Amino acid sequence: MPSNRKIKRALLAHLPADQEGKIYELGSGWGGVAFLLAHRYPNCQIIAFEGSFVPYFCAKLLHQFYHYPNLTFLRKNFFDHSFEEASGIFCYLYPGAMERLKVKFEEELHPRTWVVSNTFAVPGWSPERAVSLKDFYRSKLYLYSLATAAITSPARNQAMTMSKSSTKTKPNEKPHQFQ
Ligand SMILES: C[S@@+](CC[C@H](N)C(=O)[O-])C[C@H]1O[C@@H](n2cnc3c(N)ncnc32)[C@H](O)[C@@H]1O
């Protein structure tokens, strides 16, 4: 099921204003959110991963029409791709995937990366904000800043200390801010 209109509106309202680098959508379905991200962040490279052929193919077809040069659809299992270069991540998946992603996030994400998840929280993480929507499903958007999200997670604290990615932070680099 794709993210609905209210979710997309809330995403636009809350995502960080200025962004650079790569933004990943994990499981892009028909591409609705990927097109939105490509429009919202023309200076970013949007990489949209989709495992199923039909939605991937339809998104590619639509892309012929919209043609955002900063957007790439990949037919690929996102678990097989490193997230080390991501500055932001959006996903709308299922609880089992969030369990697996939590481990991958904690191992691979840069401390300044933001993560936004529709409906399914990252287990054990504290969101910087949780936005409840008045739609049919009472959807919730969970907005995380890596630097603070995993304070409750001992594994993350250890990973932050040990990970080589944490040494990539330069003193003048500021964390993003959700709006
Ligand atoms: C609920 S849909 C969300 C679509 C879109 N992100 C949105 O918000 O409208 C989840 C999508 O993730 C894809 N997906 C699930 N696990 C995946 C994986 N490991 N690799 C790539 N795509 C995956 C599914 O095929 C499905 O199209």
The ligand as a Gaussian input file, in Angstrom:
#p B3LYP/6-31G(d) Opt

LIG

0 1
 C        4.180000      -0.395000       1.749000
 S        5.051000      -0.260000       0.227000
 C        5.576000       1.437000       0.342000
 C        5.811000       2.098000      -0.994000
 C        6.348000       3.519000      -0.905000
 N        7.566000       3.579000      -0.115000
 C        5.337000       4.467000      -0.312000
 O        5.557000       4.920000       0.828000
 O        4.347000       4.790000      -0.976000
 C        6.551000      -1.190000       0.572000
 C        7.378000      -1.545000      -0.636000
 O        8.639000      -2.041000      -0.211000
 C        9.063000      -3.068000      -1.088000
 N       10.058000      -3.875000      -0.362000
 C        9.874000      -4.582000       0.779000
 N       11.035000      -5.157000       1.182000
 C       11.970000      -4.831000       0.247000
 C       13.365000      -5.109000       0.111000
 N       14.026000      -5.850000       1.020000
 N       14.040000      -4.575000      -0.951000
 C       13.375000      -3.812000      -1.865000
 N       12.053000      -3.498000      -1.769000
 C       11.350000      -4.001000      -0.731000
 C        7.763000      -3.807000      -1.416000
 O        7.883000      -4.530000      -2.628000
 C        6.758000      -2.646000      -1.503000
 O        6.640000      -2.179000      -2.824000

